[in-house]
Amino acid sequence: MDTSALLQFLNLELSGLGADEIIRLLENAIDEAGFDYYTLTRQPLMKNDPENLVLAGRWPDGWPETYVKRKYAAIDPTIRYLGYCQRGFSWDEAANAFAEDSHANRIGRMLKQAKRFGLVGGYVFPVHGRQGLAGVLSVGGQKTRLSPVQVSLFETVARKVFWTLLAVGNNPTADIDPVDYGVSLTKREIETLNLLAEGFTSGEMGSTLGLSAHTVDWYMNGIQNKLEARNRHHAVAIAFRRGFIN
């Protein structure tokens, strides 16, 4: 696999680009990496509407319909393995993990049928946030084996594009993230952001930190100004991508 496409994507400045352009650049990187198909999705635990979980994707004609009709989501080993694995993994690795499962035969039939659609092999790259699994980038096509370094590169690409597209979704006409990478946050500001990412209200954050809700709001205004965030949700998305919170 040619890693240069992934490295080039990671070096791109996506600030100011629209969702369509970001997705086009992602698809170019995936194509050059040797994969024909992909999906980038949010997880329900992010409190999104179920019909709005898919951020981008490209699968073989007829496969999504077959997948839904056969109710493969209930036994899909890549979905089930996400509950056990924090890192990127191959479809084969996920299938092998359930080799002794009561649904092993049905899993085998699913994978065999997927191959008829050109989905011979692939990988899954989870994106984790403060509240757990936040999103997933899945890539597939012909059998391609990635090295640990290549898996790590894909994981980084998944995180970058996932949080960037979420930020774009807040306001498609606004800049994604104009903040400079050199911005610094105080320990208290990071503590406040962590609690916000967990879904705490100002009052709940104040009780946890021993502050008044008014003081918490003052901290949040300062954080949003530093990150040049449009709102609190945007501030969390930027903080995840900048590594202030994990």
ABEGO torsion letter per residue (X at the ends): XBAAAAAAAAABBABGBBAAAAAAAAAAAAAAAGBABBBBBBBAAAGBBAAAABABEBBBBGAAAAAAAAGAAAABAAAAAAAABABBBBAAAAAAAAAABAAAAAAAAAAAAAAAAGBABEBBBBBBBAAEBABBBBBBEBBBBBBAAAAAAAAAAAAAAAAAAAAAAABAABBABABBAABBBBAAAAAAAAAAAAGBBAAAAAAAAGBBAAAAAAAAAAAAAAAGBABAAAAAAAAAAAGABX
